[in-house]
Amino acid sequence: MSRYFTVNIIPPEGGILGDCIYQVFYHGTQTPAPVYSNQECTSQITAPANVFNNNITFYVVDGALEYDILLGGGNLTKTPLLENIWTLPGTIWELSSVYWENNSNVWGATNPYTVSTQIVANVGQLYTGEDLVRASMRLIQVSAVDTDLTASELKDGIESLNRMLDSWSVDELMLYQVIRETFPLVPNQNPYSIGIGGDWNTVRPTKIVGAYLTLTNSSIPVDYPMQVLEFDDYNAIRLKTLSTNFPGYLYYQPSFPVASAYIYPVYAPNAQSGTSPGTITITSWKPLPIISDPTAYIELPPGYWEAIVFNLAVRIAEEYQFDMRPTTVQLAVSALKRLKRINQRTQTLRTDVALMNTSQLRYNIYSDGYGR
């Protein structure tokens, strides 16, 4: 006599189950049990089978026997074995035992099996590159709601998406964060290569916007602000080989694919400053991630979903030479404005150096005049 089995595996809030697989075994053994997709048990499910929409559903020939289910893959942090499936509740959640005991009349079990998944916290929206391209193409009616993209359409869409993200990476107001990274300083070395495989092994910055030196020769590390120079300011320095234990300037030469960072004066600790290693911390723009796997989830803050979808639709429509509806264009512009408004960084008020370095008198901001 066949018996039907179904269970929903619901990860905790913020978790993603991912592309999991399962295999059924006779309880307490390592012997695979045949499972079927129809009640007549004529269409056998090939093991291991995929978990669709967090749901496992199948028929077994002899429902009197006990079975176990082994889960794996996806975002599972381990490969749990669900033992004796006939005793499981219809839904498996990762919740505290107190919750289950207090709601046993609702869930029908006091000790459900725990399924642990990776937690993706503070995510505005979970989506893949394919999701973005499909949503954009629906806006310009390249694809229908219930139609999958062709391989060619997906390839073209991903290329357009990556071009757009690459373009946004050189616009500070499209970047939701500036990255702070710390690297060691080597005495008497100048310059430092910065990029994948460089002296400072990291993603090549688009632009360095700040830096500070840290010396650890005492019990308490001390930070010393550094000024980021432009190329003409660095070129104007006459003695670039000057060395000191307190370098105060950094010049970033954005070569490609590996850039260079010049320290001035050259870092050379002496006995007075101690021999402990110094470090430099830089704050920089980093490019937005490029989509290489259309099926992989992308993690971006709230607001980027709409901005990407509508602006990508404008770009794809231009490639397909389609006319855009004015409302679609307006929504694309509005989404960009919202992102730039939230990403705007308030600058610290500064006074022009020329006003502060007069030979006789200094400008007084309170009296709006000059005085000592």
N, C-alpha and C positions, 0 to 999 in steps of 0.2 A: 504494500500500500504506500503510495507516494505521500510526501508531506511537504508543505510549503514553509519556507523560512525567509524572513526579511528583518533587517535591522538597520537603523540609521546611526551613523557614526558622526556625531556633531562635535566639532572641536570647541574649546572654550572661546569666549569672546576675544576677538583679535587674532585668533589662530587660523591657519590655513591647512586643511588636510592634504591638499596636493593630489598628485596622480598616484594613488595607492593601488596595490594589488593584494589579492587574498588567495588562500588555498585551504581547502577543507580536508581534514583528516578524521579518521575514526578516533573517538575519544581515548586519550591515554596512549596512543600509538603514533608512529611516524608513517603510517600507511595512508596514502591519499584515498579519499572517498570520492566516487564519481558524483557530480552534481549536474542538474539539467535545467534548461530554461523553460520547459513546458511541463504541464501536469502529467502528460502521458510518459514523460521521461524517455523521449526519443531523441531530443536535441541536447547532446552533452556539451557542457561549458568547458572549454579548454583551460586547463590550469597552467600557471596561475592566471586568475581572471582579474580584470580591472574593476575598481570600485567606482561606480558611476553616481555622480551627484551625492557623494557621501552615503550611498545606499548599497547594501548587499542583499541580493534577492536570488533565490534558487529553489529547486525542488530536489528532494532525495527519494530514492526508491523505497527504503525501509525507514519510516519515521519512528520506529520503535528503538532504533539504535541511537547512541549518543555520538555527537560530533564535536570537533574543535575547529576553530578558524584561526589561521595564522595570517597576520597583517604585516605588510612591509612596504617600503618605498615611500614616495611622496615626501611630506614634511614630518613624518613620524620620527621621533627621537629614538625609538627602539622598535623592535619587532614583537608586538604583544601577541600572546596566544589567548584567544577567547575560548575558554573551556566549557564544555557541555552547553551548547548553544540553546537547548530547550529551556534552560533555567535563566537565560538572559532576559532583561526587559526589552521592550520593543525599540527603545532608544538608548544609546550609550552616550552619556555625557561625562566630561571631566568636571565634576563638582565635588564639594566637600561632603564627607559622610554625614555631617550634621544636616545639610540640606536634604539629602536623600531620606534620612530617618524622619525628618519633620514632614516630608511630603510623600511618604511611602504609599499612601492611599492614591496618590496621583500617578506615581511612576510604577507602582507595582513591584518594587524591589527595594530592599534596604542596603544591599551591598553590590551595586552595579560595578561592572568592570571599568577601570580607568584607562582612557586613551590619551596619551601625552603627545602633543604636537608642538612644533615651534610656534612661538608667539611673535606676531608682527604688530608692534605697538605704535600708537600715534600715527596711523596711516590715514591720509585724507581719502584716498580711494584706491582700491586694488584693481589693477587692470594689466593687460598684456599689450605688446605692440600691435598684435593682430586686432585686439579689441578697439584700439584707437583708430587704426586704419579703417576697420569695418564701420565704425560710427561716423567717421568723416565721409566715407563714400556713400553712406545712406543719405547724408545731408544733400549731396549733389546728385543723388539718384543713380549712382553708378551701380550699386547693388541693392537688392531688396532686403527686407527685414529677415525673411526666412531663407535667404540664399547665401551659401558660403562663397567667399572670395575665390577666384581662380588663382592659381600659383603666380601667374603674371601680374594680376591686379595686386596681390599681396606684396610681391617684390617691388613693384613701382611705388606702392604706398609706403613701405618701410624706407625706401630710398628718400622719398619726399620728407618723411618724418625725421630721418637722421639729418638731412640738410637743414631742416628748420631748427632742430635742437642745436646743431653746430652754429647756426647763425645767432641763436639766443645766447650762446655761451660767451659771446663778446659784448653782450649788453649787461652791464652790472645790475640794472633794475629787473632783469629776468632771472637773476640768480638769488635763490632764497637763503643762501648762506655764504659767508667767507670762511675759508678753512684756515685753522691755526695749527701749524706743525713745528716741531722742534728738532733741530739737527745739531750734531757735534761740530765744533770748530777745531781745525787742525792748525797748530802753530806754524806760522810763516807760509801757509798755503793761500794762494789766490790765483785764479778764481776757483769757484766750486761749480761743478756741473750739476744741474738739477733736472731731473726727469727719470723715467724708468731706466734703471741700471746706472744712474749717475752717482756722484758723491753724495748728493741728497736724493735718495731713491724714493721718488714719489711721482705722481702724475704731474706732468709739466704744467706749471701755473700759466694762466692766461695773463695775469698781471699780479705783481706783488704790491700790496697797498700799505703794509706796515711791517715793522720788525723791532725786536729788542734783544739785547745781549744779556745773558745770565751768567754770573760768575759764582762759583760754589767754593771759594777759598775759605769761607767762614762757615759757622754752623748754620747760618741762615742764608740761603741763596738770595742774591740781590739782582734785580733787573735794571738795565740801563736802556732807555729808549734810543732807537736809531732812526735816522732820517733816510728815507728812500729817495735817491737821486734820479733825475732824468739823465739821458745820455750826454746832453750838452754840459750839464753841471759836472759830470764825472770827467768829461774830456778837458774841462778847464783846470783840473787839478794838475799841478806841475810835477809834484813828486809822488807818484802813485805807489812807489815801493816803501814809503814811510811806514814804520811799524809801531805798534803801541799795545799796551795791555787792555785799553778801553776803546776799541773801534766804535765810531759813531755814525757811520754811513754805510749804505748798501746800494749798489747799482745793479739792476736786473737787466740783463741782455737777453731778450726773448728769442734766442736762436731756436731752430727747429731741426730735428725732433727733440734734441736735448738743449736746454737753455743754460745760461751761465749767470752766476751771482758773484759780484765783486765786492769785497769788504774793504773799507777804507777808514782809517789806516789798517794795514795788514795786522791780523791778530798775532801777537807775540807776547805771551805772559812772561813777566819777570818775577824776581824773588819777592818784590814788594807786594805784588798782587796775588802771589801764591802760584802753585803749579797745578792746581786742580783744573780739570778740563772745563772750558767754557762752552756754552751752547748758544745758538741763535734760534729765536722763534719768529717765524714769518707768518703773516696773514695774507692770504692770496685768493684770487678768483680761481676756481677750477671749472673746467667745462662740464656741462650736463652730460649724463651718461648716454652713450650711443647704443641703439637697440641692435644687438647681434642675433638674439634668439627671439623671434616673434611670439613664442609661447610662454616666455618667462615673465613673471610678475614684475612690475615697475613700482618703485616706492617714491612717490612725490607728495609734497604737502597739499592741503586743500586748496582748490582754485585752479590747479594745473590741468585737471581733467577737461574742463570746459575750454580753457585757453588752447590746449593742444588740439582738441577735436575740431573746433570751429576754425582755427587758423590753418590747420592742416587741410581742412576742406577747401579753403580758399586757394591754397597752393595746388592741390590736386585738380581742382576745377580749371586752373590756369593751364596745367599740363594737358588736360583732356579738351581744352578749349570750350568749356561749358560756361554759360552765363550764370552768375551767382545771384540769388535773391538778395535784395538790399538788407533784409532783416538778418540774414546769415552773416553778412559782412559786418553789420553793426554789432552783433553779438560777439564776433571775433575781436573787434576793436575794444568793446567794453570789458571783455575778459582780460585782455592785455593790460588795460588801464588799472584794473583792480589788483593784478599781480604787481605791477610796478609801484602802485601806491603802498602796498604792504611791504614790499622789498626795499623801499626807500630808506636810506640810513641818514639820520640827522647828523650834520657835520658840527664839530666843536667850533665855536666862534674864535677866530684868530685876528690879530692886529697886524697890519702890514709892517714888515720889518723896517721899512724906510721911515716910518713914523716914530719908531722906537729908538733909532740910532742916529738922531740928529746930533751934530757936534756941540750945540749949545743948549737947546731947550727940547723938551719932550712934550708930545701932545697929551693932554689930560682929557680923558673921555667924559669925566664928570662935569668939568667946567667948559668943555668945548673950546679950549684954548691951549696955549703953550706955557709951560712952567717947569721948574725943576722938581 
